Amino acid sequence: MCRNCMVAAGVLPCVRIWSDKCSSKYGRRRPFILAGSLMISVAVTIIGFSADIGYLLGDADEDHRNFKGT
């Protein structure tokens, strides 16, 4: 949790400065909101297919335990 806060404390001011200097025809904030939304969508999709991606990269069944669920 603390590491996330430290990363946010360093990244967010930089993004704010870049967005304040942005002179897009779509506004100052919209390009950054769109880019962030696209990156989050890609990340969530990768997380959803992480088991398949692991299998394609050589992960074997004996390398992990099966989740039994509740």
C-alpha positions in Angstrom: 0.0 0.0 0.0 2.7 2.4 0.9 4.6 1.7 -2.4 1.5 2.6 -4.4 1.2 5.9 -2.6 4.8 6.7 -3.3 4.4 5.9 -7.0 1.3 8.0 -7.2 3.0 10.8 -5.4 5.7 10.8 -8.1 3.6 10.1 -11.2 0.5 12.2 -10.6 2.2 15.6 -10.4 4.0 14.8 -13.7 0.8 13.9 -15.4 -0.8 17.0 -14.1 2.0 19.2 -15.5 1.8 17.4 -18.9 -2.0 17.8 -19.0 -1.8 21.5 -18.1 0.7 22.1 -21.0 -1.4 20.1 -23.4 -3.0 22.1 -26.2 -5.1 19.5 -27.9 -8.3 20.4 -29.7 -10.1 18.0 -27.4 -9.0 19.9 -24.3 -6.4 19.5 -21.7 -7.7 16.5 -19.7 -9.6 14.4 -22.2 -6.6 12.9 -24.1 -5.2 11.8 -20.8 -8.5 10.3 -19.6 -8.8 8.5 -22.9 -5.2 7.1 -22.8 -5.7 6.0 -19.1 -8.9 4.3 -19.9 -7.4 2.4 -22.8 -4.4 1.3 -20.7 -6.7 0.1 -17.9 -8.9 -1.8 -20.4 -5.8 -3.6 -21.8 -4.5 -4.4 -18.3 -7.9 -5.8 -17.2 -8.1 -7.9 -20.4 -4.6 -9.2 -19.8 -5.5 -10.1 -16.2 -8.5 -11.9 -17.4 -6.5 -14.1 -19.8 -3.5 -14.5 -17.4 -3.9 -18.2 -17.1 -4.0 -18.7 -20.8 -1.0 -16.4 -21.3 0.9 -18.3 -18.7 0.1 -21.6 -20.4 1.3 -20.1 -23.8 4.5 -18.9 -22.2 5.3 -22.4 -20.9 3.6 -22.7 -17.5 2.8 -26.3 -16.8 0.0 -27.7 -14.7 2.3 -29.0 -12.0 3.7 -25.5 -11.5 0.5 -24.2 -9.8 -2.2 -25.5 -7.5 -5.8 -25.8 -8.4 -8.2 -23.3 -6.7 -11.1 -25.2 -5.1 -13.2 -22.1 -4.5 -15.9 -21.6 -1.9 
